[in-house]
């Protein structure tokens, strides 16, 4: 109920738009990377996360260029 009442205000709508954009980015990254960590150890998994994030960003750039 609290989120619905906040979404009715101008500030709440702005926060909702920001939250939606962030959650969409995280969901896209999750779809590309998967459910589980691929490697053992923080360092390798952090590298893998950053690699997938870079690929996602390149994919977005490619889609924007194709649309232009």
mmCIF file as Biopython writes it, N, C-alpha, C and O atoms, coordinates in Angstrom:
data_model
#
loop_
_atom_site.group_PDB
_atom_site.id
_atom_site.type_symbol
_atom_site.label_atom_id
_atom_site.label_alt_id
_atom_site.label_comp_id
_atom_site.label_asym_id
_atom_site.label_entity_id
_atom_site.label_seq_id
_atom_site.pdbx_PDB_ins_code
_atom_site.Cartn_x
_atom_site.Cartn_y
_atom_site.Cartn_z
_atom_site.occupancy
_atom_site.B_iso_or_equiv
_atom_site.auth_seq_id
_atom_site.auth_asym_id
_atom_site.pdbx_PDB_model_num
ATOM 1   N N  . UNK A ? 1  ? 0.810  -1.194  0.000   1.0 0.0 1  A 1 
ATOM 2   C CA . UNK A ? 1  ? 0.000  0.000   0.000   1.0 0.0 1  A 1 
ATOM 3   C C  . UNK A ? 1  ? 0.853  1.258   0.000   1.0 0.0 1  A 1 
ATOM 4   O O  . UNK A ? 1  ? 0.500  2.255   -0.629  1.0 0.0 1  A 1 
ATOM 5   N N  . UNK A ? 2  ? 1.981  1.207   0.711   1.0 0.0 2  A 1 
ATOM 6   C CA . UNK A ? 2  ? 2.824  2.389   0.822   1.0 0.0 2  A 1 
ATOM 7   C C  . UNK A ? 2  ? 3.419  2.758   -0.536  1.0 0.0 2  A 1 
ATOM 8   O O  . UNK A ? 2  ? 3.486  3.939   -0.880  1.0 0.0 2  A 1 
ATOM 9   N N  . UNK A ? 3  ? 3.851  1.763   -1.309  1.0 0.0 3  A 1 
ATOM 10  C CA . UNK A ? 3  ? 4.417  2.054   -2.623  1.0 0.0 3  A 1 
ATOM 11  C C  . UNK A ? 3  ? 3.371  2.645   -3.560  1.0 0.0 3  A 1 
ATOM 12  O O  . UNK A ? 3  ? 3.675  3.529   -4.360  1.0 0.0 3  A 1 
ATOM 13  N N  . UNK A ? 4  ? 2.151  2.160   -3.460  1.0 0.0 4  A 1 
ATOM 14  C CA . UNK A ? 4  ? 1.093  2.700   -4.315  1.0 0.0 4  A 1 
ATOM 15  C C  . UNK A ? 4  ? 0.781  4.149   -3.975  1.0 0.0 4  A 1 
ATOM 16  O O  . UNK A ? 4  ? 0.557  4.971   -4.864  1.0 0.0 4  A 1 
ATOM 17  N N  . UNK A ? 5  ? 0.770  4.455   -2.691  1.0 0.0 5  A 1 
ATOM 18  C CA . UNK A ? 5  ? 0.491  5.840   -2.304  1.0 0.0 5  A 1 
ATOM 19  C C  . UNK A ? 5  ? 1.648  6.755   -2.692  1.0 0.0 5  A 1 
ATOM 20  O O  . UNK A ? 5  ? 1.429  7.907   -3.068  1.0 0.0 5  A 1 
ATOM 21  N N  . UNK A ? 6  ? 2.889  6.244   -2.602  1.0 0.0 6  A 1 
ATOM 22  C CA . UNK A ? 6  ? 4.038  7.052   -3.029  1.0 0.0 6  A 1 
ATOM 23  C C  . UNK A ? 6  ? 4.050  7.244   -4.537  1.0 0.0 6  A 1 
ATOM 24  O O  . UNK A ? 6  ? 4.488  8.286   -5.025  1.0 0.0 6  A 1 
ATOM 25  N N  . UNK A ? 7  ? 3.575  6.256   -5.277  1.0 0.0 7  A 1 
ATOM 26  C CA . UNK A ? 7  ? 3.581  6.337   -6.739  1.0 0.0 7  A 1 
ATOM 27  C C  . UNK A ? 7  ? 2.599  7.383   -7.253  1.0 0.0 7  A 1 
ATOM 28  O O  . UNK A ? 7  ? 2.673  7.768   -8.420  1.0 0.0 7  A 1 
ATOM 29  N N  . UNK A ? 8  ? 1.703  7.840   -6.429  1.0 0.0 8  A 1 
ATOM 30  C CA . UNK A ? 8  ? 0.732  8.845   -6.848  1.0 0.0 8  A 1 
ATOM 31  C C  . UNK A ? 8  ? 1.300  10.259  -6.810  1.0 0.0 8  A 1 
ATOM 32  O O  . UNK A ? 8  ? 0.714  11.176  -7.386  1.0 0.0 8  A 1 
ATOM 33  N N  . UNK A ? 9  ? 2.436  10.446  -6.135  1.0 0.0 9  A 1 
ATOM 34  C CA . UNK A ? 9  ? 3.054  11.768  -6.062  1.0 0.0 9  A 1 
ATOM 35  C C  . UNK A ? 9  ? 4.083  11.922  -7.179  1.0 0.0 9  A 1 
ATOM 36  O O  . UNK A ? 9  ? 4.520  10.932  -7.765  1.0 0.0 9  A 1 
ATOM 37  N N  . UNK A ? 10 ? 4.465  13.154  -7.471  1.0 0.0 10 A 1 
ATOM 38  C CA . UNK A ? 10 ? 5.451  13.402  -8.520  1.0 0.0 10 A 1 
ATOM 39  C C  . UNK A ? 10 ? 6.820  12.823  -8.154  1.0 0.0 10 A 1 
ATOM 40  O O  . UNK A ? 10 ? 7.493  12.228  -8.995  1.0 0.0 10 A 1 
ATOM 41  N N  . UNK A ? 11 ? 7.218  12.999  -6.912  1.0 0.0 11 A 1 
ATOM 42  C CA . UNK A ? 11 ? 8.503  12.433  -6.469  1.0 0.0 11 A 1 
ATOM 43  C C  . UNK A ? 11 ? 8.462  10.913  -6.504  1.0 0.0 11 A 1 
ATOM 44  O O  . UNK A ? 11 ? 9.440  10.265  -6.879  1.0 0.0 11 A 1 
ATOM 45  N N  . UNK A ? 12 ? 7.339  10.355  -6.115  1.0 0.0 12 A 1 
ATOM 46  C CA . UNK A ? 12 ? 7.192  8.901   -6.135  1.0 0.0 12 A 1 
ATOM 47  C C  . UNK A ? 12 ? 7.264  8.339   -7.540  1.0 0.0 12 A 1 
ATOM 48  O O  . UNK A ? 12 ? 7.848  7.278   -7.757  1.0 0.0 12 A 1 
ATOM 49  N N  . UNK A ? 13 ? 6.670  9.047   -8.504  1.0 0.0 13 A 1 
ATOM 50  C CA . UNK A ? 13 ? 6.742  8.599   -9.907  1.0 0.0 13 A 1 
ATOM 51  C C  . UNK A ? 13 ? 8.170  8.651   -10.416 1.0 0.0 13 A 1 
ATOM 52  O O  . UNK A ? 13 ? 8.602  7.754   -11.139 1.0 0.0 13 A 1 
ATOM 53  N N  . UNK A ? 14 ? 8.911  9.692   -10.048 1.0 0.0 14 A 1 
ATOM 54  C CA . UNK A ? 14 ? 10.307 9.797   -10.468 1.0 0.0 14 A 1 
ATOM 55  C C  . UNK A ? 14 ? 11.135 8.655   -9.873  1.0 0.0 14 A 1 
ATOM 56  O O  . UNK A ? 14 ? 11.967 8.066   -10.561 1.0 0.0 14 A 1 
ATOM 57  N N  . UNK A ? 15 ? 10.907 8.347   -8.606  1.0 0.0 15 A 1 
ATOM 58  C CA . UNK A ? 15 ? 11.615 7.239   -7.976  1.0 0.0 15 A 1 
ATOM 59  C C  . UNK A ? 15 ? 11.250 5.910   -8.618  1.0 0.0 15 A 1 
ATOM 60  O O  . UNK A ? 15 ? 12.107 5.042   -8.787  1.0 0.0 15 A 1 
ATOM 61  N N  . UNK A ? 16 ? 9.985  5.750   -8.975  1.0 0.0 16 A 1 
ATOM 62  C CA . UNK A ? 16 ? 9.541  4.515   -9.618  1.0 0.0 16 A 1 
ATOM 63  C C  . UNK A ? 16 ? 10.183 4.344   -10.988 1.0 0.0 16 A 1 
ATOM 64  O O  . UNK A ? 16 ? 10.577 3.235   -11.349 1.0 0.0 16 A 1 
ATOM 65  N N  . UNK A ? 17 ? 10.295 5.424   -11.755 1.0 0.0 17 A 1 
ATOM 66  C CA . UNK A ? 17 ? 10.942 5.346   -13.068 1.0 0.0 17 A 1 
ATOM 67  C C  . UNK A ? 17 ? 12.409 4.971   -12.925 1.0 0.0 17 A 1 
ATOM 68  O O  . UNK A ? 17 ? 12.923 4.166   -13.702 1.0 0.0 17 A 1 
ATOM 69  N N  . UNK A ? 18 ? 13.085 5.544   -11.941 1.0 0.0 18 A 1 
ATOM 70  C CA . UNK A ? 18 ? 14.488 5.216   -11.693 1.0 0.0 18 A 1 
ATOM 71  C C  . UNK A ? 18 ? 14.627 3.762   -11.254 1.0 0.0 18 A 1 
ATOM 72  O O  . UNK A ? 18 ? 15.502 3.042   -11.734 1.0 0.0 18 A 1 
ATOM 73  N N  . UNK A ? 19 ? 13.767 3.341   -10.349 1.0 0.0 19 A 1 
ATOM 74  C CA . UNK A ? 19 ? 13.819 1.968   -9.854  1.0 0.0 19 A 1 
ATOM 75  C C  . UNK A ? 19 ? 13.550 0.973   -10.980 1.0 0.0 19 A 1 
ATOM 76  O O  . UNK A ? 19 ? 14.205 -0.067  -11.048 1.0 0.0 19 A 1 
ATOM 77  N N  . UNK A ? 20 ? 12.616 1.269   -11.848 1.0 0.0 20 A 1 
ATOM 78  C CA . UNK A ? 20 ? 12.297 0.390   -12.956 1.0 0.0 20 A 1 
ATOM 79  C C  . UNK A ? 20 ? 13.488 0.254   -13.895 1.0 0.0 20 A 1 
ATOM 80  O O  . UNK A ? 20 ? 13.777 -0.843  -14.374 1.0 0.0 20 A 1 
ATOM 81  N N  . UNK A ? 21 ? 14.177 1.351   -14.161 1.0 0.0 21 A 1 
ATOM 82  C CA . UNK A ? 21 ? 15.339 1.302   -15.044 1.0 0.0 21 A 1 
ATOM 83  C C  . UNK A ? 21 ? 16.454 0.460   -14.442 1.0 0.0 21 A 1 
ATOM 84  O O  . UNK A ? 21 ? 17.092 -0.325  -15.143 1.0 0.0 21 A 1 
ATOM 85  N N  . UNK A ? 22 ? 16.688 0.623   -13.148 1.0 0.0 22 A 1 
ATOM 86  C CA . UNK A ? 22 ? 17.747 -0.143  -12.474 1.0 0.0 22 A 1 
ATOM 87  C C  . UNK A ? 22 ? 17.379 -1.620  -12.435 1.0 0.0 22 A 1 
ATOM 88  O O  . UNK A ? 22 ? 18.224 -2.472  -12.709 1.0 0.0 22 A 1 
ATOM 89  N N  . UNK A ? 23 ? 16.135 -1.935  -12.100 1.0 0.0 23 A 1 
ATOM 90  C CA . UNK A ? 23 ? 15.717 -3.328  -12.029 1.0 0.0 23 A 1 
ATOM 91  C C  . UNK A ? 23 ? 15.750 -3.984  -13.401 1.0 0.0 23 A 1 
ATOM 92  O O  . UNK A ? 23 ? 16.069 -5.168  -13.506 1.0 0.0 23 A 1 
ATOM 93  N N  . UNK A ? 24 ? 15.429 -3.243  -14.452 1.0 0.0 24 A 1 
ATOM 94  C CA . UNK A ? 24 ? 15.495 -3.795  -15.802 1.0 0.0 24 A 1 
ATOM 95  C C  . UNK A ? 24 ? 16.943 -4.123  -16.169 1.0 0.0 24 A 1 
ATOM 96  O O  . UNK A ? 24 ? 17.214 -5.164  -16.766 1.0 0.0 24 A 1 
ATOM 97  N N  . UNK A ? 25 ? 17.864 -3.239  -15.814 1.0 0.0 25 A 1 
ATOM 98  C CA . UNK A ? 25 ? 19.276 -3.492  -16.087 1.0 0.0 25 A 1 
ATOM 99  C C  . UNK A ? 25 ? 19.766 -4.723  -15.341 1.0 0.0 25 A 1 
ATOM 100 O O  . UNK A ? 25 ? 20.486 -5.548  -15.904 1.0 0.0 25 A 1 
ATOM 101 N N  . UNK A ? 26 ? 19.383 -4.849  -14.092 1.0 0.0 26 A 1 
ATOM 102 C CA . UNK A ? 26 ? 19.787 -6.014  -13.312 1.0 0.0 26 A 1 
ATOM 103 C C  . UNK A ? 26 ? 19.165 -7.297  -13.853 1.0 0.0 26 A 1 
ATOM 104 O O  . UNK A ? 26 ? 19.815 -8.343  -13.859 1.0 0.0 26 A 1 
ATOM 105 N N  . UNK A ? 27 ? 17.924 -7.231  -14.303 1.0 0.0 27 A 1 
ATOM 106 C CA . UNK A ? 27 ? 17.272 -8.411  -14.863 1.0 0.0 27 A 1 
ATOM 107 C C  . UNK A ? 27 ? 17.932 -8.827  -16.176 1.0 0.0 27 A 1 
ATOM 108 O O  . UNK A ? 27 ? 18.088 -10.020 -16.439 1.0 0.0 27 A 1 
ATOM 109 N N  . UNK A ? 28 ? 18.315 -7.863  -16.992 1.0 0.0 28 A 1 
ATOM 110 C CA . UNK A ? 28 ? 19.003 -8.181  -18.237 1.0 0.0 28 A 1 
ATOM 111 C C  . UNK A ? 28 ? 20.333 -8.855  -17.954 1.0 0.0 28 A 1 
ATOM 112 O O  . UNK A ? 28 ? 20.693 -9.835  -18.605 1.0 0.0 28 A 1 
ATOM 113 N N  . UNK A ? 29 ? 21.055 -8.330  -16.986 1.0 0.0 29 A 1 
ATOM 114 C CA . UNK A ? 29 ? 22.332 -8.929  -16.596 1.0 0.0 29 A 1 
ATOM 115 C C  . UNK A ? 29 ? 22.119 -10.333 -16.033 1.0 0.0 29 A 1 
ATOM 116 O O  . UNK A ? 29 ? 22.906 -11.237 -16.310 1.0 0.0 29 A 1 
ATOM 117 N N  . UNK A ? 30 ? 21.078 -10.516 -15.257 1.0 0.0 30 A 1 
ATOM 118 C CA . UNK A ? 30 ? 20.770 -11.828 -14.693 1.0 0.0 30 A 1 
ATOM 119 C C  . UNK A ? 30 ? 20.434 -12.826 -15.791 1.0 0.0 30 A 1 
ATOM 120 O O  . UNK A ? 30 ? 20.849 -13.983 -15.722 1.0 0.0 30 A 1 
ATOM 121 N N  . UNK A ? 31 ? 19.693 -12.395 -16.796 1.0 0.0 31 A 1 
ATOM 122 C CA . UNK A ? 31 ? 19.349 -13.297 -17.902 1.0 0.0 31 A 1 
ATOM 123 C C  . UNK A ? 31 ? 20.579 -13.703 -18.688 1.0 0.0 31 A 1 
ATOM 124 O O  . UNK A ? 31 ? 20.655 -14.830 -19.179 1.0 0.0 31 A 1 
ATOM 125 N N  . UNK A ? 32 ? 21.535 -12.814 -18.812 1.0 0.0 32 A 1 
ATOM 126 C CA . UNK A ? 32 ? 22.756 -13.123 -19.559 1.0 0.0 32 A 1 
ATOM 127 C C  . UNK A ? 32 ? 23.690 -14.009 -18.745 1.0 0.0 32 A 1 
ATOM 128 O O  . UNK A ? 32 ? 24.288 -14.942 -19.281 1.0 0.0 32 A 1 
ATOM 129 N N  . UNK A ? 33 ? 23.817 -13.720 -17.449 1.0 0.0 33 A 1 
ATOM 130 C CA . UNK A ? 33 ? 24.803 -14.406 -16.621 1.0 0.0 33 A 1 
ATOM 131 C C  . UNK A ? 33 ? 24.280 -15.707 -16.031 1.0 0.0 33 A 1 
ATOM 132 O O  . UNK A ? 33 ? 25.014 -16.693 -15.982 1.0 0.0 33 A 1 
ATOM 133 N N  . UNK A ? 34 ? 23.051 -15.733 -15.589 1.0 0.0 34 A 1 
ATOM 134 C CA . UNK A ? 34 ? 22.493 -16.940 -15.016 1.0 0.0 34 A 1 
ATOM 135 C C  . UNK A ? 34 ? 22.284 -16.833 -13.518 1.0 0.0 34 A 1 
ATOM 136 O O  . UNK A ? 34 ? 22.534 -15.797 -12.903 1.0 0.0 34 A 1 
ATOM 137 N N  . UNK A ? 35 ? 21.822 -17.930 -12.955 1.0 0.0 35 A 1 
ATOM 138 C CA . UNK A ? 35 ? 21.436 -17.980 -11.541 1.0 0.0 35 A 1 
ATOM 139 C C  . UNK A ? 35 ? 22.624 -18.079 -10.596 1.0 0.0 35 A 1 
ATOM 140 O O  . UNK A ? 35 ? 22.642 -17.455 -9.535  1.0 0.0 35 A 1 
ATOM 141 N N  . UNK A ? 36 ? 23.605 -18.862 -10.990 1.0 0.0 36 A 1 
ATOM 142 C CA . UNK A ? 36 ? 24.649 -19.219 -10.044 1.0 0.0 36 A 1 
ATOM 143 C C  . UNK A ? 36 ? 25.994 -18.643 -10.453 1.0 0.0 36 A 1 
ATOM 144 O O  . UNK A ? 36 ? 26.214 -18.277 -11.607 1.0 0.0 36 A 1 
ATOM 145 N N  . UNK A ? 37 ? 26.884 -18.574 -9.474  1.0 0.0 37 A 1 
ATOM 146 C CA . UNK A ? 37 ? 28.247 -18.137 -9.753  1.0 0.0 37 A 1 
ATOM 147 C C  . UNK A ? 37 ? 28.946 -19.222 -10.570 1.0 0.0 37 A 1 
ATOM 148 O O  . UNK A ? 37 ? 28.773 -20.413 -10.312 1.0 0.0 37 A 1 
ATOM 149 N N  . UNK A ? 38 ? 29.720 -18.807 -11.538 1.0 0.0 38 A 1 
ATOM 150 C CA . UNK A ? 38 ? 30.374 -19.750 -12.424 1.0 0.0 38 A 1 
ATOM 151 C C  . UNK A ? 38 ? 31.670 -20.293 -11.826 1.0 0.0 38 A 1 
ATOM 152 O O  . UNK A ? 38 ? 32.039 -21.442 -12.066 1.0 0.0 38 A 1 
ATOM 153 N N  . UNK A ? 39 ? 32.347 -19.470 -11.055 1.0 0.0 39 A 1 
ATOM 154 C CA . UNK A ? 39 ? 33.669 -19.827 -10.554 1.0 0.0 39 A 1 
ATOM 155 C C  . UNK A ? 39 ? 33.678 -19.856 -9.036  1.0 0.0 39 A 1 
ATOM 156 O O  . UNK A ? 39 ? 32.728 -19.419 -8.386  1.0 0.0 39 A 1 
ATOM 157 N N  . UNK A ? 40 ? 34.755 -20.374 -8.486  1.0 0.0 40 A 1 
ATOM 158 C CA . UNK A ? 40 ? 34.985 -20.289 -7.043  1.0 0.0 40 A 1 
ATOM 159 C C  . UNK A ? 40 ? 35.860 -19.081 -6.791  1.0 0.0 40 A 1 
ATOM 160 O O  . UNK A ? 40 ? 36.859 -18.861 -7.476  1.0 0.0 40 A 1 
ATOM 161 N N  . UNK A ? 41 ? 35.475 -18.312 -5.808  1.0 0.0 41 A 1 
ATOM 162 C CA . UNK A ? 41 ? 36.276 -17.157 -5.448  1.0 0.0 41 A 1 
ATOM 163 C C  . UNK A ? 41 ? 35.649 -15.860 -5.913  1.0 0.0 41 A 1 
ATOM 164 O O  . UNK A ? 41 ? 35.038 -15.787 -6.979  1.0 0.0 41 A 1 
ATOM 165 N N  . UNK A ? 42 ? 35.811 -14.856 -5.101  1.0 0.0 42 A 1 
ATOM 166 C CA . UNK A ? 42 ? 35.217 -13.553 -5.362  1.0 0.0 42 A 1 
ATOM 167 C C  . UNK A ? 42 ? 35.842 -12.873 -6.573  1.0 0.0 42 A 1 
ATOM 168 O O  . UNK A ? 42 ? 35.134 -12.279 -7.387  1.0 0.0 42 A 1 
ATOM 169 N N  . UNK A ? 43 ? 37.162 -12.957 -6.697  1.0 0.0 43 A 1 
ATOM 170 C CA . UNK A ? 43 ? 37.858 -12.232 -7.753  1.0 0.0 43 A 1 
ATOM 171 C C  . UNK A ? 43 ? 37.408 -12.683 -9.148  1.0 0.0 43 A 1 
ATOM 172 O O  . UNK A ? 43 ? 37.123 -11.850 -10.007 1.0 0.0 43 A 1 
ATOM 173 N N  . UNK A ? 44 ? 37.347 -13.982 -9.367  1.0 0.0 44 A 1 
ATOM 174 C CA . UNK A ? 44 ? 36.946 -14.501 -10.676 1.0 0.0 44 A 1 
ATOM 175 C C  . UNK A ? 44 ? 35.483 -14.191 -10.973 1.0 0.0 44 A 1 
ATOM 176 O O  . UNK A ? 44 ? 35.134 -13.869 -12.109 1.0 0.0 44 A 1 
ATOM 177 N N  . UNK A ? 45 ? 34.630 -14.286 -9.962  1.0 0.0 45 A 1 
ATOM 178 C CA . UNK A ? 45 ? 33.211 -14.007 -10.174 1.0 0.0 45 A 1 
ATOM 179 C C  . UNK A ? 45 ? 32.955 -12.522 -10.390 1.0 0.0 45 A 1 
ATOM 180 O O  . UNK A ? 45 ? 32.060 -12.158 -11.152 1.0 0.0 45 A 1 
ATOM 181 N N  . UNK A ? 46 ? 33.715 -11.669 -9.741  1.0 0.0 46 A 1 
ATOM 182 C CA . UNK A ? 46 ? 33.587 -10.240 -9.978  1.0 0.0 46 A 1 
ATOM 183 C C  . UNK A ? 46 ? 34.018 -9.904  -11.397 1.0 0.0 46 A 1 
ATOM 184 O O  . UNK A ? 46 ? 33.380 -9.091  -12.066 1.0 0.0 46 A 1 
ATOM 185 N N  . UNK A ? 47 ? 35.103 -10.528 -11.861 1.0 0.0 47 A 1 
ATOM 186 C CA . UNK A ? 47 ? 35.535 -10.342 -13.246 1.0 0.0 47 A 1 
ATOM 187 C C  . UNK A ? 47 ? 34.450 -10.812 -14.212 1.0 0.0 47 A 1 
ATOM 188 O O  . UNK A ? 47 ? 34.171 -10.143 -15.207 1.0 0.0 47 A 1 
ATOM 189 N N  . UNK A ? 48 ? 33.836 -11.962 -13.921 1.0 0.0 48 A 1 
ATOM 190 C CA . UNK A ? 48 ? 32.779 -12.496 -14.778 1.0 0.0 48 A 1 
ATOM 191 C C  . UNK A ? 48 ? 31.579 -11.559 -14.809 1.0 0.0 48 A 1 
ATOM 192 O O  . UNK A ? 48 ? 30.985 -11.344 -15.865 1.0 0.0 48 A 1 
ATOM 193 N N  . UNK A ? 49 ? 31.222 -11.005 -13.659 1.0 0.0 49 A 1 
ATOM 194 C CA . UNK A ? 49 ? 30.110 -10.054 -13.588 1.0 0.0 49 A 1 
ATOM 195 C C  . UNK A ? 49 ? 30.409 -8.821  -14.432 1.0 0.0 49 A 1 
ATOM 196 O O  . UNK A ? 49 ? 29.556 -8.360  -15.190 1.0 0.0 49 A 1 
ATOM 197 N N  . UNK A ? 50 ? 31.610 -8.292  -14.302 1.0 0.0 50 A 1 
ATOM 198 C CA . UNK A ? 50 ? 31.985 -7.107  -15.084 1.0 0.0 50 A 1 
ATOM 199 C C  . UNK A ? 50 ? 32.047 -7.412  -16.563 1.0 0.0 50 A 1 
ATOM 200 O O  . UNK A ? 50 ? 31.700 -6.563  -17.385 1.0 0.0 50 A 1 
ATOM 201 N N  . UNK A ? 51 ? 32.484 -8.608  -16.917 1.0 0.0 51 A 1 
ATOM 202 C CA . UNK A ? 51 ? 32.514 -9.014  -18.324 1.0 0.0 51 A 1 
ATOM 203 C C  . UNK A ? 51 ? 31.100 -9.062  -18.898 1.0 0.0 51 A 1 
ATOM 204 O O  . UNK A ? 51 ? 30.858 -8.583  -20.005 1.0 0.0 51 A 1 
ATOM 205 N N  . UNK A ? 52 ? 30.181 -9.634  -18.152 1.0 0.0 52 A 1 
ATOM 206 C CA . UNK A ? 52 ? 28.794 -9.689  -18.613 1.0 0.0 52 A 1 
ATOM 207 C C  . UNK A ? 52 ? 28.175 -8.288  -18.682 1.0 0.0 52 A 1 
ATOM 208 O O  . UNK A ? 52 ? 27.390 -8.001  -19.586 1.0 0.0 52 A 1 
ATOM 209 N N  . UNK A ? 53 ? 28.522 -7.431  -17.743 1.0 0.0 53 A 1 
ATOM 210 C CA . UNK A ? 53 ? 28.010 -6.061  -17.777 1.0 0.0 53 A 1 
ATOM 211 C C  . UNK A ? 53 ? 28.534 -5.331  -19.009 1.0 0.0 53 A 1 
ATOM 212 O O  . UNK A ? 53 ? 27.790 -4.585  -19.645 1.0 0.0 53 A 1 
ATOM 213 N N  . UNK A ? 54 ? 29.802 -5.538  -19.352 1.0 0.0 54 A 1 
ATOM 214 C CA . UNK A ? 54 ? 30.363 -4.910  -20.545 1.0 0.0 54 A 1 
ATOM 215 C C  . UNK A ? 54 ? 29.670 -5.425  -21.803 1.0 0.0 54 A 1 
ATOM 216 O O  . UNK A ? 54 ? 29.374 -4.645  -22.708 1.0 0.0 54 A 1 
ATOM 217 N N  . UNK A ? 55 ? 29.410 -6.721  -21.868 1.0 0.0 55 A 1 
ATOM 218 C CA . UNK A ? 55 ? 28.718 -7.281  -23.021 1.0 0.0 55 A 1 
ATOM 219 C C  . UNK A ? 55 ? 27.296 -6.729  -23.132 1.0 0.0 55 A 1 
ATOM 220 O O  . UNK A ? 55 ? 26.810 -6.460  -24.230 1.0 0.0 55 A 1 
ATOM 221 N N  . UNK A ? 56 ? 26.644 -6.568  -21.999 1.0 0.0 56 A 1 
ATOM 222 C CA . UNK A ? 56 ? 25.295 -6.004  -22.002 1.0 0.0 56 A 1 
ATOM 223 C C  . UNK A ? 56 ? 25.324 -4.560  -22.500 1.0 0.0 56 A 1 
ATOM 224 O O  . UNK A ? 56 ? 24.467 -4.159  -23.287 1.0 0.0 56 A 1 
ATOM 225 N N  . UNK A ? 57 ? 26.308 -3.777  -22.045 1.0 0.0 57 A 1 
ATOM 226 C CA . UNK A ? 57 ? 26.430 -2.395  -22.498 1.0 0.0 57 A 1 
ATOM 227 C C  . UNK A ? 57 ? 26.720 -2.319  -23.991 1.0 0.0 57 A 1 
ATOM 228 O O  . UNK A ? 57 ? 26.166 -1.466  -24.685 1.0 0.0 57 A 1 
ATOM 229 N N  . UNK A ? 58 ? 27.578 -3.196  -24.488 1.0 0.0 58 A 1 
ATOM 230 C CA . UNK A ? 58 ? 27.863 -3.218  -25.928 1.0 0.0 58 A 1 
ATOM 231 C C  . UNK A ? 58 ? 26.631 -3.614  -26.729 1.0 0.0 58 A 1 
ATOM 232 O O  . UNK A ? 58 ? 26.408 -3.105  -27.828 1.0 0.0 58 A 1 
ATOM 233 N N  . UNK A ? 59 ? 25.841 -4.511  -26.187 1.0 0.0 59 A 1 
ATOM 234 C CA . UNK A ? 59 ? 24.604 -4.911  -26.854 1.0 0.0 59 A 1 
ATOM 235 C C  . UNK A ? 59 ? 23.621 -3.741  -26.933 1.0 0.0 59 A 1 
ATOM 236 O O  . UNK A ? 59 ? 22.961 -3.552  -27.954 1.0 0.0 59 A 1 
ATOM 237 N N  . UNK A ? 60 ? 23.526 -2.965  -25.867 1.0 0.0 60 A 1 
ATOM 238 C CA . UNK A ? 60 ? 22.652 -1.797  -25.864 1.0 0.0 60 A 1 
ATOM 239 C C  . UNK A ? 60 ? 23.124 -0.774  -26.888 1.0 0.0 60 A 1 
ATOM 240 O O  . UNK A ? 60 ? 22.311 -0.203  -27.616 1.0 0.0 60 A 1 
ATOM 241 N N  . UNK A ? 61 ? 24.435 -0.539  -26.950 1.0 0.0 61 A 1 
ATOM 242 C CA . UNK A ? 61 ? 24.981 0.404   -27.925 1.0 0.0 61 A 1 
ATOM 243 C C  . UNK A ? 61 ? 24.695 -0.064  -29.338 1.0 0.0 61 A 1 
ATOM 244 O O  . UNK A ? 61 ? 24.331 0.737   -30.200 1.0 0.0 61 A 1 
ATOM 245 N N  . UNK A ? 62 ? 24.858 -1.361  -29.582 1.0 0.0 62 A 1 
ATOM 246 C CA . UNK A ? 62 ? 24.583 -1.921  -30.913 1.0 0.0 62 A 1 
ATOM 247 C C  . UNK A ? 62 ? 23.119 -1.753  -31.290 1.0 0.0 62 A 1 
ATOM 248 O O  . UNK A ? 62 ? 22.803 -1.421  -32.433 1.0 0.0 62 A 1 
ATOM 249 N N  . UNK A ? 63 ? 22.231 -1.979  -30.338 1.0 0.0 63 A 1 
ATOM 250 C CA . UNK A ? 63 ? 20.799 -1.806  -30.612 1.0 0.0 63 A 1 
ATOM 251 C C  . UNK A ? 63 ? 20.458 -0.348  -30.900 1.0 0.0 63 A 1 
ATOM 252 O O  . UNK A ? 63 ? 19.620 -0.068  -31.757 1.0 0.0 63 A 1 
ATOM 253 N N  . UNK A ? 64 ? 21.095 0.579   -30.195 1.0 0.0 64 A 1 
ATOM 254 C CA . UNK A ? 64 ? 20.847 2.005   -30.450 1.0 0.0 64 A 1 
ATOM 255 C C  . UNK A ? 64 ? 21.360 2.423   -31.820 1.0 0.0 64 A 1 
ATOM 256 O O  . UNK A ? 64 ? 20.720 3.211   -32.516 1.0 0.0 64 A 1 
ATOM 257 N N  . UNK A ? 65 ? 22.516 1.893   -32.204 1.0 0.0 65 A 1 
ATOM 258 C CA . UNK A ? 65 ? 23.054 2.213   -33.541 1.0 0.0 65 A 1 
ATOM 259 C C  . UNK A ? 65 ? 22.173 1.633   -34.642 1.0 0.0 65 A 1 
ATOM 260 O O  . UNK A ? 65 ? 21.966 2.273   -35.673 1.0 0.0 65 A 1 
ATOM 261 N N  . UNK A ? 66 ? 21.661 0.437   -34.432 1.0 0.0 66 A 1 
ATOM 262 C CA . UNK A ? 66 ? 20.812 -0.187  -35.432 1.0 0.0 66 A 1 
ATOM 263 C C  . UNK A ? 66 ? 19.485 0.573   -35.594 1.0 0.0 66 A 1 
ATOM 264 O O  . UNK A ? 66 ? 18.922 0.624   -36.688 1.0 0.0 66 A 1 
ATOM 265 N N  . UNK A ? 67 ? 19.003 1.154   -34.508 1.0 0.0 67 A 1 
ATOM 266 C CA . UNK A ? 67 ? 17.739 1.883   -34.557 1.0 0.0 67 A 1 
ATOM 267 C C  . UNK A ? 67 ? 17.897 3.255   -35.187 1.0 0.0 67 A 1 
ATOM 268 O O  . UNK A ? 67 ? 16.922 3.827   -35.676 1.0 0.0 67 A 1 
ATOM 269 N N  . UNK A ? 68 ? 19.116 3.795   -35.183 1.0 0.0 68 A 1 
ATOM 270 C CA . UNK A ? 68 ? 19.335 5.152   -35.715 1.0 0.0 68 A 1 
ATOM 271 C C  . UNK A ? 68 ? 19.444 5.171   -37.214 1.0 0.0 68 A 1 
ATOM 272 O O  . UNK A ? 68 ? 19.628 6.234   -37.806 1.0 0.0 68 A 1 
#
